[in-house]
């Protein structure tokens, strides 16, 4: 292999890396990467549609996720914003309670209109 052939092969590799990097950057800038909703309305609490004992059924709205719903519910019960340390064990209970009933079966993928059960706090 001549020096010129090796140089051309190296330049092709550099060009391919440059194109891949540029495509990744443009994809990121143009919204190719999905991000969680970073601007939720902090004052909106889940709407309670039914109550069986102390559990609450809530309809999922666009932008909701189980962590946020858990935090809002704890906030309404505690009368103050819940800490991540408080939300974490409750969120695990919410996931365990709802996993079998979710349309996707995946607690990270919930759909607007689904009904989620928020178990009693402290129970």
N, C-alpha and C positions, 0 to 999 in steps of 0.2 A: 504494500500500500504506500503510495507516494505521500509526501508531506501535504501536497495540495488536496488530495482525496481525504486525508485525515482532518484537515482544516474544514473542508466542506461538511463532513460528517459532524464535527463538533459544532459548527454554526447551525446545522439543522436542529441539533439537540437544544441549543440555546434559544433558537426561534420557537420551537415547540413549547419550551418552558415559559417563554415570554407570552405566547398566545394563551396558554392555560392560565397563567397568573392574571392576565388582563381580563379574560373571560370571567374568572372568579370575582375580581374586583367589580367589574360592571354588573355582574349578577347580584352581588351584595348591594351595590348602590341603587340598582333598579328594583329592588324588592324581591330578589330571588331567594332570599333567606327568610324563613318564617320566624317571627318573633312573637312572644306572648304579648298580649295587650298590656302596654305599660302605662296606660292612662285610664284605669278604671275609676268610676265615680265612687270615692271612698264613703259617701254617705248613703249609697243605695244598699239596702239590705235585701236578702232573698225574700220573695213573697211566699208566705205560708199559705198553702192551699188546703191542707188537711192536717188534722192532729189526731194521732192515735196514742193515747197515753202521753208521754213526754217527747216522743219522736215527732219530727216534722217532715212533711213531704214538700219539696220545693221543685218548681219547674226551672230547668236550665235555660238561661238566656244567652244570646251571643256574647262571647268573651268570657263566660264563666269557666271556672275550673274548680276542682274539688278543694284545693288549698284555699282559694279566695272565699268560696262558699263556707268552708269551715271557719275561717277567720271572722267573716261577717256574723255568722251565727254565734260564735263565742263572744264577739263584741256586744251583740244584743243581749246576751245572757249576763255577761259580766258588767255591762254598763261602761266599758272602757275598751280601747283597742287591746286585743290579745297579743301576747308576745309569741315569737316563733317557737319558744320552748313550750308554751301552752297549746299552740296550734298543732304541733307535730304529733303528739299521741292521739289527739282528737281526730286529726286528718286520717291517721291510720285506721281508726275505727270506722270513719266514713267510707274509706276505700273498701275495707273488709265487708261492710254492710251492703255496699252497692255493686261490687264487682259482678256478682252473678246476674244482676238485672240490667246491666248496661248493654246497650245495643251493640257496641263494639267489643265488649268484654274487657276493654282496656281503660283503666281509670284515668289515663292521661288523654283519652279521646272521648269526650262527651259531646253530645249534640243538643242544640237548642230544641226545646220541647220535651226532652227526656225528663222523667221525674226521678229526683234523687232524694233519698231518705237521710235526714240528719238525726242521728241517734241522740238520746237524752244526754245532756252534759253531766259528767260525773258519774254516769251509770255504767 
